[in-house]
Structures are given as structure tokens and as C-alpha cells.
Amino acid sequence: MRALPQTSIFVGEDTQHAHPFNIPLRHSQPYSFPVISVKMAQLAAAAAARVVRPLKDSFSRVHTYLRLSLTERCSLRCVYCMPADGVDLTPRSELLTAPEMGRIASLFASRGVDKIRLTGGEPLVRADAVQIAQRIGAVSGIDSLGITTNGLVLARKLPALLDAGVRHFNVSLDTLVPAKFELITRRPGHARVWRL
């Protein structure tokens, strides 16, 4: 049987050169450990680097919930939210793509975020909203995926959203009275939301 190669690791009072496992020894002498011990130390250091550091704010509160706005566009013009003639919109070329949204979700998940809600504007006016939900729904560590919507096109997109992993739906409906709905939103559509 061939002997394992040896390597020297200084173990002792000098913490800068201490053994990675911080094994207390009685004297400060160089010791020889098999290379396998060095490999174990490297693996332990790599595992420690993968430990999730929670996302904290300046008050040390841990955050596990993220809201991602897919767009500022909306199919309604609610009096409390948007002027009747709309607002200047960000060019589509400057919006994050579906792969970029998936990457952001993955980065936040690596910091302990496990709940994501898709918002807008109205997120379902974005043509690739379902693809974004699919990407985020596939991210390891995301346990809860939701969406906030005005509900106008939800009936049409609901099966695809469910397939993508969306399980929480918040439908914003300001009133049960159709005439008031049109007054508030400046658009028709109460019946489309109500039939959900």
C-alpha cells in the first residue's frame, strides 16, 4: 500500500495559520497531516461558503418575502393610481427579461427568500408573464409564488399560471357594483373580473 503524501500545517496560537478545524493543541509546532485532511478542510470551507446568509435590513430584521414588479403598465386607469391619460412608461428594452427575472429570484433565494409575489402595474399585461412565473417557480428554495392582478385576463391565463407554480392569487376588486367599478377604474371590465 502506498503512503499518502504529507503536508505541513501550522497549528497553534497564531490564528492566522491555525488549522481550519480549530483543533486545540498543547503546543505550537508544525504538524504533518495527510493530504486527505487538507482536502476535508477545503470541502468544509466550501460548504461554509454555501451557508445561506439571511437577508437582513439595518434593524437586523430577516426578510424572506420579495415582490417583483413585472411592469408599470396597466389595463385600468384607477383614479387613486394613475392619471386618465396614463404615465410615461419605461421602454420595453430596459425591462428585465424572463431569464433575468429568474436569475434575480435565484439570487434572492440563495439569501433565504422563499416567498415571491409578482406585481405591476398589471403583471398579466406583460406578454411573457407566464414564462417569468415558470422560471421563478422552478427556482430551488422558492416555496410560495403569488401574483397580484386586477383580474381582467386572469381567467384566460389561470391554467398556465397554475402549471407554472403560482398558488396565491390576490385579485384587486375595488367594488362589487359595476357602475362604481367603471367610475373608479375609468374602464369597463367588472363582469370579466367577477366571473372568476
C-alpha positions in Angstrom: 0.0 0.0 0.0 1.3 3.4 -1.0 1.8 6.0 1.7 -0.3 9.2 1.5 1.7 12.3 0.7 2.2 14.6 3.7 1.7 18.4 4.0 2.6 20.6 6.9 0.0 22.8 8.6 0.9 25.0 11.5 -1.4 24.6 14.4 -1.1 26.8 17.4 -1.6 30.2 18.9 -1.2 32.1 15.6 -4.9 32.1 14.5 -3.9 33.3 11.0 -2.2 30.0 10.4 -4.4 27.8 12.6 -5.8 24.5 11.5 -9.1 25.1 9.7 -10.9 22.8 12.2 -9.5 24.9 15.1 -8.3 21.8 17.0 -6.8 22.9 20.3 -3.3 21.6 20.8 -0.9 22.0 23.7 2.0 23.4 21.8 2.7 25.4 18.7 4.6 23.1 16.4 4.2 22.3 12.7 2.4 19.1 12.3 2.1 16.8 9.3 -1.4 15.8 8.2 -2.3 13.6 5.3 -3.4 15.4 2.2 -6.8 14.0 2.8 -7.2 16.2 5.9 -6.3 19.3 3.7 -9.0 18.2 1.3 -11.5 17.8 4.1 -10.6 21.3 5.2 -11.2 22.7 1.7 -14.5 20.9 1.5 -15.6 22.2 4.9 -14.6 25.8 3.8 -16.6 25.4 0.6 -19.6 24.1 2.5 -19.4 27.1 4.9 -19.3 29.4 1.9 -22.6 27.9 0.7 -24.4 28.5 4.0 -27.3 30.8 3.5 -26.7 34.2 5.0 -30.1 35.7 5.6 -31.2 38.9 4.0 -31.3 41.5 6.8 -32.1 45.2 6.9 -30.4 47.8 9.0 -32.6 46.8 12.0 -31.4 43.1 11.7 -34.9 42.0 10.6 -34.7 38.9 8.4 -36.6 39.2 5.1 -37.9 36.1 3.3 -40.5 37.8 1.0 -39.9 39.6 -2.3 -42.2 41.5 -4.5 -41.2 41.7 -8.2 -42.8 44.2 -10.4 -43.0 42.9 -13.9 -44.2 46.1 -15.5 -45.6 49.6 -14.8 -48.2 49.1 -17.5 -51.8 48.6 -16.6 -55.1 47.9 -18.4 -57.0 50.1 -16.0 -56.7 53.8 -15.0 -57.8 53.7 -11.4 -58.3 57.2 -10.0 -56.1 56.5 -7.0 -53.2 55.1 -9.0 -52.8 56.5 -12.5 -53.9 59.6 -14.4 -56.6 59.1 -17.0 -54.1 59.6 -19.9 -51.5 57.3 -18.3 -47.9 57.9 -17.5 -44.6 57.9 -19.3 -43.5 54.3 -19.4 -40.1 52.7 -19.3 -39.1 51.4 -22.8 -39.5 47.6 -23.0 -35.8 47.2 -23.9 -35.0 48.5 -20.4 -37.2 46.0 -18.6 -35.7 42.8 -17.2 -36.1 39.8 -19.4 -37.7 36.5 -18.2 -34.2 34.9 -17.7 -33.0 38.0 -15.8 -36.1 37.8 -13.5 -35.4 34.1 -12.9 -31.8 34.9 -12.1 -32.9 37.6 -9.6 -35.2 35.1 -8.0 -32.4 32.6 -7.7 -30.1 35.2 -6.1 -32.7 36.2 -3.5 -33.5 32.5 -2.8 -29.8 32.0 -2.1 -30.1 34.6 0.7 -33.2 32.9 2.2 -36.1 34.5 0.3 -38.7 31.7 0.0 -41.8 33.7 -1.0 -42.2 35.8 -4.2 -45.2 37.8 -5.4 -45.4 39.1 -8.9 -46.9 42.6 -9.2 -47.1 45.5 -11.5 -48.8 47.8 -12.8 -50.8 44.8 -14.0 -48.4 41.9 -14.3 -50.6 39.9 -16.8 -50.4 42.6 -19.5 -46.8 41.6 -19.9 -46.7 39.0 -22.8 -44.1 36.8 -21.0 -45.7 36.9 -17.5 -46.3 33.1 -17.6 -42.8 32.4 -18.7 -41.5 34.5 -15.8 -43.7 32.6 -13.4 -42.4 29.3 -14.8 -38.7 30.4 -14.3 -39.4 31.6 -10.8 -41.5 28.6 -9.9 -38.6 26.3 -10.9 -36.1 28.1 -8.5 -34.9 25.9 -5.7 -35.9 27.3 -2.4 -39.0 29.3 -3.5 -41.8 27.7 -1.6 -44.5 30.2 -2.3 -45.2 32.0 -5.6 -48.1 34.5 -5.8 -49.5 37.2 -8.1 -51.4 40.4 -7.6 -53.7 41.2 -10.5 -56.7 43.3 -11.5 -58.2 40.0 -12.8 -59.2 41.2 -16.3 -57.3 38.5 -18.1 -56.8 36.0 -15.2 -59.5 33.6 -16.4 -57.6 33.1 -19.7 -54.1 32.7 -18.1 -55.1 30.9 -14.9 -54.4 27.3 -16.1 -50.9 28.3 -17.4 -50.1 30.2 -14.2 -51.1 27.2 -12.1 -48.9 24.9 -14.2 -46.1 27.4 -13.6 -46.4 27.0 -9.9 -48.4 30.1 -8.9 -50.5 29.2 -5.9 -51.5 32.5 -4.4 -53.7 35.0 -6.2 -54.7 38.4 -5.0 -57.4 39.9 -7.2 -57.9 43.6 -6.7 -61.5 44.4 -7.0 -62.5 47.8 -5.5 -66.2 47.4 -5.6 -68.9 44.8 -6.2 -71.1 47.4 -8.0 -70.3 47.5 -11.8 -71.1 51.3 -12.2 -68.7 52.1 -9.3 -66.1 49.8 -10.9 -66.1 51.9 -14.1 -66.1 55.1 -12.1 -63.0 54.1 -10.1 -61.1 52.3 -12.9 -62.2 54.5 -15.8 -62.6 51.3 -17.8 -65.3 48.6 -18.2 -64.5 45.0 -17.1 -66.3 44.3 -13.8 -68.1 41.3 -15.3 -64.8 39.8 -16.5 -63.3 40.0 -13.0 -66.5 38.9 -11.3 -66.8 35.7 -13.4 -63.7 34.3 -11.8 
